[in-house]
Amino acid sequence: MSKRLIARSKLSNRQLHQLVDFFALEVPAVKAAHVLRINRHSAERVYQVIRRHLAQDCERRSPLRGEVEADESYFGGHRKGLRGRGAAGKVAVFGLLKRRGRVYTCPVPNVTRETLRAVIRQKVPKGSTIYSDQFSSYDGLITEGYRHHRINHGEAFATSRRRHINGIENFWGYAKTKLKRYYGIPRNQFFLYLKEMEFRFNHRQEDLPLLIRRILKKAKPVLD
């Protein structure tokens, strides 16, 4: 008999593997439960277990080096506004993207220089090249040992094809488009959904069901 994919679950191993397939295909938990004829809460709990372990995998793989794009964005809420102003109800998220590599994201309490700098120091080794826009929170990166190029969105990018942050901006659009289908995510669960989008983006050309199974088997998750 094969080992349980998720311990303590009352679902069969076959049902658990089918839920992994549905999750990878972005089938809502309610619909997956209907197809498998199981309780929707059981499906939702398994989906959350998967998200939790994908988030842990993202954190383990997160250090970036080389050429890195940095940017921040806001998720949720209905009011539009400038950075840190008029953003009531929204969650601030800071993102780093290694060119031709992975993206790393994390919700942040604010977008001050101290907050963003702490994330950069933790995730980007000194000596790397950082591309950002002209937001003042990125001031002083050179003094900390980074190469720093600033992008002025109001100017054409004719000076250099490398001076852009298109990669991280592409991720913001990708994540927001996919998250819209949930019609509202509880704030205390937003981190897990964000990291799911990070994982999907980083592995978008790979076999997601296979990757998810490998992560679960290695982590030996237990249903709470």
C-alpha angles and dihedrals in degrees: 000000000000119000119264112268090213119019122228093019114136089213121098119255088248091056091048092053090048090052089053089054092049091047092051090051090050093242108162114252091239092056092044090052091051093051093047092041094234133128111282091226089059090054092046091051092051090048090053091049088053092049092049093054094043088054091052090050091051091052092051092052097041108102108110131195138173117035110005131181118212128197142141131222141176128242131196130004126084106248120094122212148138124291108301091351126092089001095123113159093015129114116230113225127189119207137193123189126190108215110250086006145065135327124226123198137181135173110243131198090229141347099244121141091254094053097046093041091055091056092046092050091050098046107028121058117226114262092046121123116244124198117198141150122257097276108142094233088076093059115122101025091128091060089056093057103269130121106235131197120183123208123214106207090197092066132067116258093232093117093070135353089216095059100091142090095215093131098061091039088054089054092052090055092046094050097043093049092052095043092053091074091067092067093218131351122215108251092234089059099041094096092060093049091047092052089048088058090047091052093047092049094048092049100032093126095048139080100273099188090052092047093048092050091051091051093048094047092049093046095043093214122207124210108240 
